[in-house]
């Protein structure tokens, strides 16, 4: 995938995320994060294992774009692809809203 295509994908995802972020429910995102994401990314978004990134404090639009890219396969990853496949747009928006409030 070319750098231009990656940047275009991220830009589109960010625009979509900006629209959806207004209706985000961080409380629902917290529940989803705890059930789906915290095993690898840590209870507070700080991973205890070096192979998994810290996500705490990332910008919500960035997180939305990345999760959607994992889900649709434009950002292939053997671990995150299957994890994101089951997430709806609402789940992604809520998780991003919650994670963005965590202290890095």
Short mmCIF file of the C-alpha atoms (twelve columns), coordinates in Angstrom:
data_MODEL
# 
_entry.id   MODEL 
# 
loop_
_atom_site.group_PDB 
_atom_site.id 
_atom_site.type_symbol 
_atom_site.label_atom_id 
_atom_site.label_alt_id 
_atom_site.label_comp_id 
_atom_site.label_asym_id 
_atom_site.label_seq_id 
_atom_site.Cartn_x 
_atom_site.Cartn_y 
_atom_site.Cartn_z 
_atom_site.pdbx_PDB_model_num 
ATOM 1   C CA . UNK A 1   0.000   0.000   0.000  1 
ATOM 2   C CA . UNK A 2   1.381   3.389   -0.927 1 
ATOM 3   C CA . UNK A 3   1.925   6.131   1.605  1 
ATOM 4   C CA . UNK A 4   -0.581  8.337   -0.235 1 
ATOM 5   C CA . UNK A 5   -3.265  5.644   0.008  1 
ATOM 6   C CA . UNK A 6   -2.589  5.149   3.712  1 
ATOM 7   C CA . UNK A 7   -2.845  8.885   4.332  1 
ATOM 8   C CA . UNK A 8   -6.064  9.088   2.312  1 
ATOM 9   C CA . UNK A 9   -7.543  6.198   4.296  1 
ATOM 10  C CA . UNK A 10  -6.606  7.871   7.570  1 
ATOM 11  C CA . UNK A 11  -8.049  11.195  6.436  1 
ATOM 12  C CA . UNK A 12  -11.357 9.623   5.440  1 
ATOM 13  C CA . UNK A 13  -11.489 7.708   8.709  1 
ATOM 14  C CA . UNK A 14  -10.765 10.869  10.659 1 
ATOM 15  C CA . UNK A 15  -13.589 12.714  8.898  1 
ATOM 16  C CA . UNK A 16  -16.001 9.880   9.595  1 
ATOM 17  C CA . UNK A 17  -14.800 9.702   13.174 1 
ATOM 18  C CA . UNK A 18  -15.279 13.426  13.664 1 
ATOM 19  C CA . UNK A 19  -18.915 13.112  12.652 1 
ATOM 20  C CA . UNK A 20  -19.551 10.101  14.873 1 
ATOM 21  C CA . UNK A 21  -17.568 11.401  17.839 1 
ATOM 22  C CA . UNK A 22  -20.307 13.887  18.750 1 
ATOM 23  C CA . UNK A 23  -22.624 11.009  19.664 1 
ATOM 24  C CA . UNK A 24  -19.951 8.994   21.487 1 
ATOM 25  C CA . UNK A 25  -20.697 7.307   24.797 1 
ATOM 26  C CA . UNK A 26  -17.442 7.003   26.779 1 
ATOM 27  C CA . UNK A 27  -19.164 4.940   29.501 1 
ATOM 28  C CA . UNK A 28  -20.205 2.334   26.936 1 
ATOM 29  C CA . UNK A 29  -16.708 2.573   25.462 1 
ATOM 30  C CA . UNK A 30  -15.212 1.808   28.863 1 
ATOM 31  C CA . UNK A 31  -17.282 -1.370  29.149 1 
ATOM 32  C CA . UNK A 32  -16.314 -2.456  25.631 1 
ATOM 33  C CA . UNK A 33  -12.643 -1.607  26.229 1 
ATOM 34  C CA . UNK A 34  -12.558 -3.574  29.479 1 
ATOM 35  C CA . UNK A 35  -14.197 -6.582  27.811 1 
ATOM 36  C CA . UNK A 36  -12.289 -6.533  24.523 1 
ATOM 37  C CA . UNK A 37  -9.114  -4.457  24.678 1 
ATOM 38  C CA . UNK A 38  -7.696  -4.327  28.196 1 
ATOM 39  C CA . UNK A 39  -6.175  -7.820  28.153 1 
ATOM 40  C CA . UNK A 40  -3.531  -6.592  25.705 1 
ATOM 41  C CA . UNK A 41  -3.599  -2.801  26.057 1 
ATOM 42  C CA . UNK A 42  -3.890  -2.725  29.865 1 
ATOM 43  C CA . UNK A 43  -6.745  -1.737  32.148 1 
ATOM 44  C CA . UNK A 44  -5.808  1.941   31.848 1 
ATOM 45  C CA . UNK A 45  -4.622  1.817   28.243 1 
ATOM 46  C CA . UNK A 46  -1.011  1.223   29.275 1 
ATOM 47  C CA . UNK A 47  0.179   -2.160  28.085 1 
ATOM 48  C CA . UNK A 48  2.096   -4.415  30.443 1 
ATOM 49  C CA . UNK A 49  3.667   -6.248  27.485 1 
ATOM 50  C CA . UNK A 50  6.132   -4.478  25.177 1 
ATOM 51  C CA . UNK A 51  4.677   -5.975  21.983 1 
ATOM 52  C CA . UNK A 52  1.318   -4.221  22.518 1 
ATOM 53  C CA . UNK A 53  1.129   -0.431  22.203 1 
ATOM 54  C CA . UNK A 54  -0.089  1.949   24.849 1 
ATOM 55  C CA . UNK A 55  -3.332  3.526   23.661 1 
ATOM 56  C CA . UNK A 56  -4.169  5.792   26.603 1 
ATOM 57  C CA . UNK A 57  -4.547  9.416   25.629 1 
ATOM 58  C CA . UNK A 58  -4.522  8.849   21.870 1 
ATOM 59  C CA . UNK A 59  -6.788  11.239  19.987 1 
ATOM 60  C CA . UNK A 60  -10.253 9.818   19.405 1 
ATOM 61  C CA . UNK A 61  -10.285 10.498  15.661 1 
ATOM 62  C CA . UNK A 62  -6.954  8.692   15.272 1 
ATOM 63  C CA . UNK A 63  -8.269  5.689   17.191 1 
ATOM 64  C CA . UNK A 64  -11.453 5.585   15.108 1 
ATOM 65  C CA . UNK A 65  -9.437  5.666   11.881 1 
ATOM 66  C CA . UNK A 66  -7.079  2.920   13.048 1 
ATOM 67  C CA . UNK A 67  -9.803  0.606   14.344 1 
ATOM 68  C CA . UNK A 68  -11.790 0.992   11.135 1 
ATOM 69  C CA . UNK A 69  -8.650  0.315   9.085  1 
ATOM 70  C CA . UNK A 70  -8.006  -2.859  11.094 1 
ATOM 71  C CA . UNK A 71  -11.643 -3.865  10.673 1 
ATOM 72  C CA . UNK A 72  -11.784 -3.366  6.903  1 
ATOM 73  C CA . UNK A 73  -8.330  -4.837  6.332  1 
ATOM 74  C CA . UNK A 74  -6.702  -1.708  4.912  1 
ATOM 75  C CA . UNK A 75  -4.315  -1.925  7.867  1 
ATOM 76  C CA . UNK A 76  -3.670  -5.660  8.090  1 
ATOM 77  C CA . UNK A 77  -2.677  -7.093  11.448 1 
ATOM 78  C CA . UNK A 78  -3.051  -10.707 12.542 1 
ATOM 79  C CA . UNK A 79  -4.145  -9.721  16.062 1 
ATOM 80  C CA . UNK A 80  -6.095  -6.511  15.597 1 
ATOM 81  C CA . UNK A 81  -7.909  -7.537  12.407 1 
ATOM 82  C CA . UNK A 82  -9.972  -10.253 14.072 1 
ATOM 83  C CA . UNK A 83  -10.472 -8.125  17.197 1 
ATOM 84  C CA . UNK A 84  -11.837 -5.190  15.196 1 
ATOM 85  C CA . UNK A 85  -13.997 -7.307  12.854 1 
ATOM 86  C CA . UNK A 86  -16.720 -7.652  15.484 1 
ATOM 87  C CA . UNK A 87  -16.855 -3.950  16.350 1 
ATOM 88  C CA . UNK A 88  -19.645 -1.763  14.997 1 
ATOM 89  C CA . UNK A 89  -19.069 1.893   14.104 1 
ATOM 90  C CA . UNK A 90  -20.772 2.779   17.393 1 
ATOM 91  C CA . UNK A 91  -18.484 0.438   19.360 1 
ATOM 92  C CA . UNK A 92  -15.427 1.983   17.712 1 
ATOM 93  C CA . UNK A 93  -16.588 5.528   18.377 1 
ATOM 94  C CA . UNK A 94  -17.382 4.742   22.010 1 
ATOM 95  C CA . UNK A 95  -14.072 2.945   22.620 1 
ATOM 96  C CA . UNK A 96  -12.161 5.830   21.038 1 
ATOM 97  C CA . UNK A 97  -14.048 8.361   23.153 1 
ATOM 98  C CA . UNK A 98  -13.169 6.454   26.314 1 
ATOM 99  C CA . UNK A 99  -9.533  5.691   25.490 1 
ATOM 100 C CA . UNK A 100 -8.871  9.306   24.545 1 
ATOM 101 C CA . UNK A 101 -9.764  10.338  28.122 1 
ATOM 102 C CA . UNK A 102 -7.172  8.037   29.731 1 
ATOM 103 C CA . UNK A 103 -3.929  9.503   31.037 1 
ATOM 104 C CA . UNK A 104 -0.926  8.451   28.934 1 
# 
